[in-house]
Amino acid sequence: MSARRVVVFPSAAELGPTLAHLVASRADKALKDRGRFTVGLSGGSLVSMLSKELPALPDLDCSRWLAGFCDERLVPFDDGESTYGLYKSQLFSKINIPDSGVLAIDPSLTVHECAEDYANKLKKAFPNEDIPVFDVLLLGMGPDGHTCSLFPDHPLLEETQKIVAPINNSPKPPPQRVTMTFPVVNSARCVVFVSTGGSKAAVLKQVLEGGEGPTLPAARVVPSKGELFWLIDEPAAASLTVHVERQSTAAKL
Ligand SMILES: O=C1O[C@H](COP(=O)(O)O)[C@@H](O)[C@H](O)[C@H]1O
Protein backbone atom coordinates (compact mmCIF):
# COMPACT_ATOMS: atom_id res chain seq x y z
CA MET A 1 0.00 0.00 0.00
CA SER A 2 1.44 3.38 -0.98
CA ALA A 3 0.65 6.62 0.80
CA ARG A 4 -2.63 8.32 0.04
CA ARG A 5 -2.25 11.76 -1.56
CA VAL A 6 -4.98 14.32 -1.02
CA VAL A 7 -4.50 17.20 -3.44
CA VAL A 8 -6.67 20.32 -3.17
CA PHE A 9 -7.29 22.76 -6.05
CA PRO A 10 -9.01 26.15 -5.87
CA SER A 11 -11.81 24.88 -8.08
CA ALA A 12 -12.78 22.09 -10.46
CA ALA A 13 -11.42 24.22 -13.32
CA GLU A 14 -7.85 23.89 -11.98
CA LEU A 15 -8.34 20.25 -11.00
CA GLY A 16 -9.43 19.02 -14.44
CA PRO A 17 -6.14 19.50 -16.33
CA THR A 18 -4.20 17.78 -13.54
CA LEU A 19 -6.53 14.80 -13.74
CA ALA A 20 -5.96 14.59 -17.49
CA HIS A 21 -2.16 14.79 -17.06
CA LEU A 22 -2.27 12.09 -14.39
CA VAL A 23 -4.22 9.75 -16.67
CA ALA A 24 -1.87 10.49 -19.58
CA SER A 25 1.26 9.89 -17.50
CA ARG A 26 0.01 6.54 -16.18
CA ALA A 27 -1.05 5.65 -19.73
CA ASP A 28 2.46 6.39 -21.05
CA LYS A 29 4.00 4.20 -18.38
CA ALA A 30 1.54 1.34 -18.97
CA LEU A 31 2.10 1.47 -22.74
CA LYS A 32 5.87 1.29 -22.22
CA ASP A 33 5.65 -1.49 -19.62
CA ARG A 34 2.81 -3.63 -20.98
CA GLY A 35 1.86 -2.35 -24.43
CA ARG A 36 -1.65 -1.25 -23.46
CA PHE A 37 -3.38 1.03 -20.97
CA THR A 38 -6.41 -0.19 -19.02
CA VAL A 39 -8.68 2.38 -17.41
CA GLY A 40 -11.94 2.07 -15.48
CA LEU A 41 -14.38 4.97 -15.87
CA SER A 42 -17.08 6.13 -13.49
CA GLY A 43 -20.24 8.07 -14.21
CA GLY A 44 -21.69 11.17 -12.59
CA SER A 45 -19.66 14.36 -12.63
CA LEU A 46 -16.53 12.66 -13.99
CA VAL A 47 -18.05 12.27 -17.45
CA SER A 48 -18.05 15.96 -18.31
CA MET A 49 -14.67 16.63 -16.69
CA LEU A 50 -12.90 13.84 -18.58
CA SER A 51 -14.73 14.68 -21.80
CA LYS A 52 -13.47 18.26 -21.59
CA GLU A 53 -9.93 17.63 -20.41
CA LEU A 54 -8.71 14.46 -22.16
CA PRO A 55 -9.37 15.61 -25.75
CA ALA A 56 -7.63 18.90 -24.88
CA LEU A 57 -4.32 17.11 -24.26
CA PRO A 58 -1.92 17.47 -27.18
CA ASP A 59 -0.90 14.19 -28.88
CA LEU A 60 -3.12 11.92 -26.79
CA ASP A 61 -3.04 8.50 -28.45
CA CYS A 62 -5.77 6.17 -27.18
CA SER A 63 -5.34 3.53 -29.88
CA ARG A 64 -4.03 1.01 -27.34
CA TRP A 65 -6.39 1.91 -24.50
CA LEU A 66 -8.91 -0.49 -23.00
CA ALA A 67 -11.68 1.35 -21.16
CA GLY A 68 -14.10 -0.43 -18.85
CA PHE A 69 -16.70 0.90 -16.45
CA CYS A 70 -16.31 0.86 -12.67
CA ASP A 71 -20.08 0.67 -12.52
CA GLU A 72 -22.93 1.05 -14.96
CA ARG A 73 -26.64 1.67 -14.81
CA LEU A 74 -28.84 -0.98 -16.45
CA VAL A 75 -30.63 1.27 -18.92
CA PRO A 76 -30.51 1.47 -22.73
CA PHE A 77 -27.45 3.24 -24.13
CA ASP A 78 -29.62 6.10 -25.42
CA ASP A 79 -31.04 6.77 -21.94
CA GLY A 80 -29.55 9.89 -20.32
CA GLU A 81 -28.59 7.75 -17.28
CA SER A 82 -26.36 5.40 -19.32
CA THR A 83 -22.74 6.07 -18.41
CA TYR A 84 -21.56 4.34 -21.60
CA GLY A 85 -24.00 6.43 -23.67
CA LEU A 86 -22.69 9.66 -22.15
CA TYR A 87 -19.02 8.75 -22.67
CA LYS A 88 -19.76 7.60 -26.21
CA SER A 89 -21.27 10.92 -27.23
CA GLN A 90 -19.07 13.21 -25.12
CA LEU A 91 -15.65 11.51 -25.06
CA PHE A 92 -15.17 8.45 -27.27
CA SER A 93 -16.31 10.46 -30.29
CA LYS A 94 -13.43 12.92 -29.65
CA ILE A 95 -10.50 10.53 -29.03
CA ASN A 96 -9.04 7.72 -31.11
CA ILE A 97 -10.10 4.83 -28.90
CA PRO A 98 -11.23 1.90 -31.10
CA ASP A 99 -14.70 0.38 -30.51
CA SER A 100 -12.89 -2.83 -29.46
CA GLY A 101 -11.16 -0.79 -26.77
CA VAL A 102 -14.40 -0.14 -24.89
CA LEU A 103 -15.84 -2.83 -22.64
CA ALA A 104 -19.52 -2.02 -22.22
CA ILE A 105 -22.32 -3.92 -20.53
CA ASP A 106 -25.17 -5.53 -22.47
CA PRO A 107 -28.23 -3.59 -21.28
CA SER A 108 -30.66 -6.04 -22.92
CA LEU A 109 -29.90 -8.68 -20.24
CA THR A 110 -31.38 -9.08 -16.78
CA VAL A 111 -29.26 -7.46 -14.10
CA HIS A 112 -27.84 -10.83 -12.94
CA GLU A 113 -27.05 -11.94 -16.49
CA CYS A 114 -25.60 -8.53 -17.23
CA ALA A 115 -23.18 -8.69 -14.27
CA GLU A 116 -22.08 -12.20 -15.28
CA ASP A 117 -21.66 -11.16 -18.91
CA TYR A 118 -19.62 -8.08 -17.96
CA ALA A 119 -17.48 -10.17 -15.58
CA ASN A 120 -16.79 -12.58 -18.45
CA LYS A 121 -15.79 -9.68 -20.69
CA LEU A 122 -13.34 -8.51 -18.03
CA LYS A 123 -11.93 -12.02 -17.55
CA LYS A 124 -11.38 -12.32 -21.31
CA ALA A 125 -9.69 -8.93 -21.38
CA PHE A 126 -7.39 -9.88 -18.47
CA PRO A 127 -6.72 -13.56 -19.28
CA ASN A 128 -3.67 -13.92 -17.05
CA GLU A 129 -5.19 -12.48 -13.88
CA ASP A 130 -7.69 -13.99 -11.44
CA ILE A 131 -8.66 -10.46 -10.52
CA PRO A 132 -8.31 -7.84 -13.29
CA VAL A 133 -5.57 -5.34 -12.46
CA PHE A 134 -6.48 -2.01 -14.07
CA ASP A 135 -3.75 0.57 -14.61
CA VAL A 136 -6.07 3.37 -13.46
CA LEU A 137 -9.54 3.43 -11.94
CA LEU A 138 -11.27 6.81 -11.92
CA LEU A 139 -13.81 7.02 -9.13
CA GLY A 140 -16.40 9.46 -7.90
CA MET A 141 -18.05 9.58 -4.50
CA GLY A 142 -21.69 10.37 -3.79
CA PRO A 143 -22.76 12.55 -0.83
CA ASP A 144 -23.63 9.33 1.04
CA GLY A 145 -20.07 8.02 0.66
CA HIS A 146 -20.84 5.51 -2.09
CA THR A 147 -18.38 4.81 -4.85
CA CYS A 148 -18.89 2.68 -7.97
CA SER A 149 -22.37 1.31 -7.12
CA LEU A 150 -21.19 0.20 -3.68
CA PHE A 151 -23.58 1.87 -1.25
CA PRO A 152 -23.37 2.26 2.56
CA ASP A 153 -24.61 -0.75 4.56
CA HIS A 154 -25.20 -2.82 1.42
CA PRO A 155 -24.28 -6.54 1.50
CA LEU A 156 -22.21 -6.03 -1.68
CA LEU A 157 -19.58 -4.30 0.43
CA GLU A 158 -18.60 -7.74 1.74
CA GLU A 159 -18.39 -9.41 -1.69
CA THR A 160 -15.08 -11.25 -2.01
CA GLN A 161 -15.68 -13.81 -4.79
CA LYS A 162 -17.29 -11.97 -7.68
CA ILE A 163 -15.36 -9.37 -9.67
CA VAL A 164 -18.59 -7.76 -10.88
CA ALA A 165 -21.86 -7.82 -8.94
CA PRO A 166 -25.46 -6.98 -9.79
CA ILE A 167 -27.44 -4.55 -7.67
CA ASN A 168 -31.23 -4.53 -7.83
CA ASN A 169 -32.02 -1.98 -5.18
CA SER A 170 -29.65 0.95 -5.64
CA PRO A 171 -30.71 3.74 -3.27
CA LYS A 172 -29.71 6.19 -6.02
CA PRO A 173 -31.75 5.78 -9.22
CA PRO A 174 -31.75 3.94 -11.49
CA PRO A 175 -32.18 0.95 -9.15
CA GLN A 176 -30.60 -1.72 -11.35
CA ARG A 177 -26.86 -1.50 -11.87
CA VAL A 178 -23.72 -3.59 -12.14
CA THR A 179 -20.57 -2.70 -10.26
CA MET A 180 -16.96 -3.71 -9.85
CA THR A 181 -16.39 -5.10 -6.38
CA PHE A 182 -13.74 -4.14 -3.83
CA PRO A 183 -11.37 -6.99 -4.81
CA VAL A 184 -11.06 -5.39 -8.28
CA VAL A 185 -11.00 -1.80 -7.04
CA ASN A 186 -8.28 -2.51 -4.50
CA SER A 187 -6.15 -4.44 -7.02
CA ALA A 188 -5.68 -1.46 -9.34
CA ARG A 189 -2.25 0.05 -9.93
CA CYS A 190 -3.65 3.53 -9.40
CA VAL A 191 -6.99 4.73 -8.05
CA VAL A 192 -8.00 8.35 -8.48
CA PHE A 193 -11.01 9.84 -6.71
CA VAL A 194 -12.37 13.13 -7.95
CA SER A 195 -14.70 14.97 -5.60
CA THR A 196 -15.79 18.56 -5.92
CA GLY A 197 -18.31 20.95 -4.42
CA GLY A 198 -19.44 21.89 -0.93
CA SER A 199 -22.07 19.12 -0.87
CA LYS A 200 -19.20 16.63 -0.49
CA ALA A 201 -17.44 18.41 2.42
CA ALA A 202 -19.03 16.54 5.34
CA VAL A 203 -18.76 13.09 3.81
CA LEU A 204 -15.21 13.76 2.63
CA LYS A 205 -14.21 14.57 6.21
CA GLN A 206 -15.72 11.31 7.39
CA VAL A 207 -14.08 9.28 4.63
CA LEU A 208 -10.61 10.83 4.95
CA GLU A 209 -10.51 11.38 8.71
CA GLY A 210 -12.76 8.64 10.07
CA GLY A 211 -15.41 9.02 12.69
CA GLU A 212 -18.15 7.12 14.39
CA GLY A 213 -20.21 4.51 12.62
CA PRO A 214 -19.42 1.96 9.93
CA THR A 215 -16.65 2.71 7.44
CA LEU A 216 -18.16 4.30 4.35
CA PRO A 217 -17.64 2.56 0.98
CA ALA A 218 -15.25 5.22 -0.36
CA ALA A 219 -13.08 4.81 2.75
CA ARG A 220 -12.75 1.10 1.98
CA VAL A 221 -10.84 1.90 -1.18
CA VAL A 222 -7.27 1.14 -0.16
CA PRO A 223 -5.31 -0.31 -3.09
CA SER A 224 -3.18 -3.19 -1.81
CA LYS A 225 -0.19 -2.23 -3.95
CA GLY A 226 -1.30 0.74 -6.01
CA GLU A 227 -1.37 4.49 -5.68
CA LEU A 228 -4.35 6.33 -4.20
CA PHE A 229 -5.13 9.95 -5.10
CA TRP A 230 -7.94 12.17 -3.90
CA LEU A 231 -8.25 15.20 -6.18
CA ILE A 232 -10.65 17.65 -4.60
CA ASP A 233 -11.53 21.33 -4.71
CA GLU A 234 -11.54 23.89 -1.87
CA PRO A 235 -15.31 23.71 -1.23
CA ALA A 236 -15.11 19.92 -0.82
CA ALA A 237 -11.99 20.28 1.38
CA ALA A 238 -13.59 22.93 3.62
CA SER A 239 -13.90 20.74 6.75
CA LEU A 240 -10.66 18.75 6.48
CA THR A 241 -7.97 18.88 9.14
CA VAL A 242 -5.72 16.10 7.75
CA HIS A 243 -2.58 16.94 5.79
CA VAL A 244 -3.35 17.90 2.20
CA GLU A 245 -1.24 19.17 -0.69
CA ARG A 246 -2.43 22.43 -2.21
CA GLN A 247 -2.03 23.25 -5.91
CA SER A 248 -3.04 26.56 -7.40
CA THR A 249 -2.61 25.52 -11.03
CA ALA A 250 -2.39 22.32 -13.05
CA ALA A 251 0.24 20.03 -11.57
CA LYS A 252 2.11 16.88 -12.57
CA LEU A 253 1.42 14.14 -10.02
O1 LIG B 1 -24.34 7.03 -9.42
C1 LIG B 1 -23.16 7.25 -9.48
O2 LIG B 1 -22.60 8.19 -8.65
C2 LIG B 1 -21.20 8.21 -8.37
C3 LIG B 1 -20.86 9.61 -7.85
O3 LIG B 1 -21.25 10.58 -8.80
P1 LIG B 1 -20.94 12.13 -8.62
O4 LIG B 1 -21.79 12.80 -9.68
O5 LIG B 1 -21.35 12.50 -7.24
O6 LIG B 1 -19.48 12.33 -8.89
C4 LIG B 1 -20.39 7.81 -9.60
O7 LIG B 1 -19.03 7.73 -9.26
C5 LIG B 1 -20.92 6.48 -10.11
O8 LIG B 1 -20.16 6.04 -11.23
C6 LIG B 1 -22.34 6.67 -10.55
O9 LIG B 1 -22.93 5.47 -11.06
The ligand as an SDF file (V2000), in Angstrom:
LIG
                    3D

 16 16  0  0  0  0  0  0  0  0999 V2000
  -24.3410    7.0290   -9.4220 O   0  0  0  0  0  0  0  0  0  0  0  0
  -23.1550    7.2480   -9.4770 C   0  0  0  0  0  0  0  0  0  0  0  0
  -22.5970    8.1890   -8.6520 O   0  0  0  0  0  0  0  0  0  0  0  0
  -21.1950    8.2140   -8.3700 C   0  0  0  0  0  0  0  0  0  0  0  0
  -20.8570    9.6100   -7.8470 C   0  0  0  0  0  0  0  0  0  0  0  0
  -21.2500   10.5820   -8.8050 O   0  0  0  0  0  0  0  0  0  0  0  0
  -20.9350   12.1280   -8.6170 P   0  0  0  0  0  0  0  0  0  0  0  0
  -21.7860   12.8040   -9.6760 O   0  0  0  0  0  0  0  0  0  0  0  0
  -21.3450   12.5040   -7.2440 O   0  0  0  0  0  0  0  0  0  0  0  0
  -19.4750   12.3300   -8.8890 O   0  0  0  0  0  0  0  0  0  0  0  0
  -20.3890    7.8140   -9.5970 C   0  0  0  0  0  0  0  0  0  0  0  0
  -19.0320    7.7290   -9.2640 O   0  0  0  0  0  0  0  0  0  0  0  0
  -20.9150    6.4810  -10.1120 C   0  0  0  0  0  0  0  0  0  0  0  0
  -20.1610    6.0350  -11.2310 O   0  0  0  0  0  0  0  0  0  0  0  0
  -22.3390    6.6680  -10.5520 C   0  0  0  0  0  0  0  0  0  0  0  0
  -22.9260    5.4740  -11.0630 O   0  0  0  0  0  0  0  0  0  0  0  0
  1  2  2  0
  2  3  1  0
  2 15  1  0
  3  4  1  0
  4  5  1  0
  4 11  1  0
  5  6  1  0
  6  7  1  0
  7  8  2  0
  7  9  1  0
  7 10  1  0
 11 12  1  0
 11 13  1  0
 13 14  1  0
 13 15  1  0
 15 16  1  0
M  END
$$$$
